[in-house]
Amino acid sequence: MYGWDDRGHVVGVAVTATSDRAMAPVLGSLAVYPGTFDPFTPGHRDVVARARVMFDQIIVLLAVNADKRPTAAGTARAVRVRDAMSAAWGNVEVDTWTGLRICRC
C-alpha cells in the first residue's frame, strides 16, 4: 500500500486536502487534535491537512496513556507524527500529554 513502510509507519503520504474554496483561517483560532495516534494514519494526516487551512494554529496532541500498550513510547510516536507532517506546515505543532482521559468522578 502506498505511503507505508514495512513496520506500518506513515512515510511520504500524499495529501488530498485542498483549499479550492478560498478558505481563510479565523484570526487567532486554535484547534487541538487529541489521540493516541498508534499508528498515525493517512486519514489522521488528512484531517490535519484540512484543519490547517481553517485554523491559525493546530496542536496534534498525542495522548500517553499507561493503561494502553502502544507500539512505542510517547516521544517516539510524537517523532513519527512530526516526521509525517510537511515542513511547510508552520502552523502545526505536535506535543504529548500524559493523563489525558475522561474523569468519571
C-alpha positions in Angstrom: 0.0 0.0 0.0 1.4 3.4 -1.0 2.7 5.5 1.9 3.6 2.8 4.4 6.9 1.1 5.3 7.2 -2.5 6.4 6.6 -1.6 10.1 3.3 0.1 9.4 4.6 3.7 9.8 3.5 6.6 7.7 6.1 7.7 5.1 5.6 10.0 2.1 1.8 10.1 2.2 0.1 12.2 -0.4 -2.3 14.8 1.0 -5.8 15.1 -0.6 -6.9 18.3 1.2 -7.1 21.3 -1.0 -8.3 24.9 -0.4 -10.1 25.4 -3.7 -12.9 27.2 -1.8 -10.6 30.0 -0.8 -10.9 29.2 2.9 -9.1 31.5 5.3 -8.4 30.7 8.9 -10.2 32.6 11.6 -7.7 35.1 13.1 -6.3 33.8 16.4 -8.1 30.4 16.2 -6.6 27.3 17.7 -7.6 23.6 17.2 -6.4 20.7 19.3 -6.5 17.2 17.7 -6.0 14.7 20.5 -5.4 11.0 20.1 -3.0 8.1 20.7 -2.1 8.0 17.0 -0.8 4.5 17.2 -0.2 4.5 14.3 -0.6 7.9 12.7 -2.5 7.1 9.6 -3.0 8.8 6.2 -6.5 9.6 7.5 -5.1 11.4 10.5 -2.8 13.4 8.3 -5.6 14.3 6.0 -7.6 15.7 8.9 -4.6 17.9 9.9 -4.1 19.0 6.3 -7.7 20.1 6.1 -7.8 21.8 9.5 -4.6 23.8 8.9 -6.3 25.9 6.3 -9.2 26.6 8.7 -7.3 27.5 11.9 -4.4 29.7 12.7 -2.7 27.1 14.8 -3.2 23.3 15.1 -1.8 21.2 18.0 -1.7 17.5 17.4 -1.8 16.3 21.0 -0.5 12.7 21.4 -2.0 11.1 24.4 0.3 9.0 26.6 -1.9 6.5 28.5 -0.3 4.0 30.8 -3.4 1.8 30.5 -2.8 1.2 26.8 0.0 -0.8 25.3 1.3 1.3 22.4 3.9 0.1 19.9 6.4 2.7 21.0 6.9 5.3 23.8 5.0 8.6 23.5 8.1 10.6 22.5 8.9 8.1 19.7 5.3 8.2 18.4 5.5 12.0 18.5 8.6 12.0 16.4 6.8 9.7 13.9 3.9 12.1 13.7 6.2 15.2 13.3 8.0 13.3 10.5 4.7 12.7 8.7 4.0 16.4 8.6 5.2 18.7 5.9 7.9 21.1 6.9 5.9 23.8 5.2 3.1 23.4 7.7 4.4 26.1 10.1 1.1 26.4 12.0 1.0 22.7 13.1 2.8 21.5 16.2 3.0 18.1 17.8 3.0 17.7 21.6 2.5 14.8 24.1 0.2 14.8 27.1 0.2 12.3 30.0 -3.0 11.6 31.8 -5.4 12.8 29.1 -8.6 10.9 29.9 -12.2 11.4 30.9 -12.7 11.6 34.6 -15.9 9.9 35.9 -15.8 11.4 39.3 
